[in-house]
Every structure is written in C-alpha cells, then in structure tokens.
Amino acid sequence: MASATGVPENINAARGAGEDEPLLGRRGDAAQLEGDSIWKNLWLGTAPLAQAGIWILAAIIWGAILSHDLIFFSAHPLLNSAGLLLVTQAALILQPTHTPAQKRTGTLLHALFHLFGLSALLAGLVIIELNKAGPGHEHFASPHAILGLIFYIAIFLQALVGFTQYYTPSLYGGVDQAKAIWKYHRAAGYVVATVGLATVCAASWTTYSLNVAHIQHWAVIVASVLVLVGVVPRIKLQKLGLRRADGELRLSS
C-alpha cells in the first residue's frame, strides 16, 4: 500500500518516516534499517556531531588533568568525563531503534552502557566526597558543585526508573502502565544529559580549573553544544508522546 506521498508504507517505515521520523533533519536520518548492525546507530544522521563533541570534551578534560601531577582529586574529573561519554553512547545507540527486535537489543546495550557509565560516575562521586571530607573544604560552594549534585541525583533516579520500567513493570501495575511513562523517562533523559554537560562547563570556572588545570571555558562549551546538536535532531517525536498532525505537534494519547 502506498502512502500519501506515493512511497510504499513499508519503505517509509524502513526509513523511519511518519510518526517515527526524527525531530529535525531528513526522514530516515536516524532510523535503524532492517539487517543493519545496531552499532551503526552510534553514527547515524547527526550522531557524528555528538560523537565529536563528547570525545573532544573527554579529551579536553583528560588532557588537562594528565598534563599535571596526579593527585587523589584527579580521579574525579577523569571518571566523570568517562561516565558522561558512556551514557552519551547509551542514548545514541537506542535512539534509532523502532522495531520490537531492535528495541530489545538497543535496550540491552543502552543498559550496559549505563551500567559502566554510572559506575564511573559513582566512583567519581565517592572520590569527591572523600576529598571534601578533609578540613577546609566547603560543600556546594560553587555552581559546579550544585549542578553536580542535581546531576548525580537525577541520573541515578533516571537509571532506577528506566531499569524498573523495563525489567520489573509489575512495580508500576503492569506492562501497559510501565509503558505509559516511558515517554517521560525519555524526555527526562535529555534534560539530565543537558544538566550533565552544564556541570562540566561549570567545572571550568572552579578554583582547580582556574589555578591548575586551566580548562578553556569556550572549548568545553563548544564541545557540549556539539553533543546536543548531534543528539537533539535524532529525537523521535513518537517516543516522546508527540505526533505530527497537519504540520502541527500534538500530544498522543
């Protein structure tokens, strides 16, 4: 059967057209085709921009830290930047999936990336807490520290909700009830990622960065923007509970 555009519906589906089209860009820019390796999802559409941004961001942090004598605190930025890199991969690999089989595989890899990413972030949190335990260290004395606390809480809650929604839907009253809030989990994920990037940017104004690491503000900001420019256009409207109708966006039921 042909669609209104004259293109067969099965071809449109394979290209990610219709309700499964990305927020921006051409149809099919961020849709995993049948038979394609799921690892291609890491580079579909605008993903190379996100990859460039997150790898540059990690390189900036690691380069700045490793160019100085390592101290106990050094592990904090190293682990956190690695964790943010891994959770970015988690989003990129899942975004283009649209068939049930693709979603199952994508969700497993999404969870694995998050497992390693959150482990790195948790280790980074432990490092900073141990470092702050000594005398003369203030808690939450900078925008970076405040954003960091918000990010840590949000991403661990996000991971808990995502895991329980998928693997223990009975906690929500059943599969249908769990699926009904998936769209909020996805939307929250993009917000949490933005907070994480903002936390890294704010770190460039900390005393350690200004006096020791000398991380350039503009560099981390540009890299962070690149990540968002690569991730946001691949957002699927349907997965956020939105559908296109006569050129307008509306909430799906």
Secondary structure, DSSP 8 states (H G I E B T S, - for coil): -B-TTSSBHHHHHHHT-GGG-BSSSSTTTT---TTS-GGGGGTSTTHHHHHHHHHHHHHHHHHHHHTS---GGGHHHHHHHHHHHHHHHHHHHHTT--SHHHHHHHHHHHHHHHHHHHHHHHHHHHHHHHHHTSTT--SS-SHHHHHHHHHHHHHHHHHHHHHHHHH-GGGGTSHHHHHHTHHHHHHHHHHHHHHHHHHHHHHTTSHHIIIII---HHHHHHHHHHHHHHHGGG-BTGGGTEEEETTEEEE--
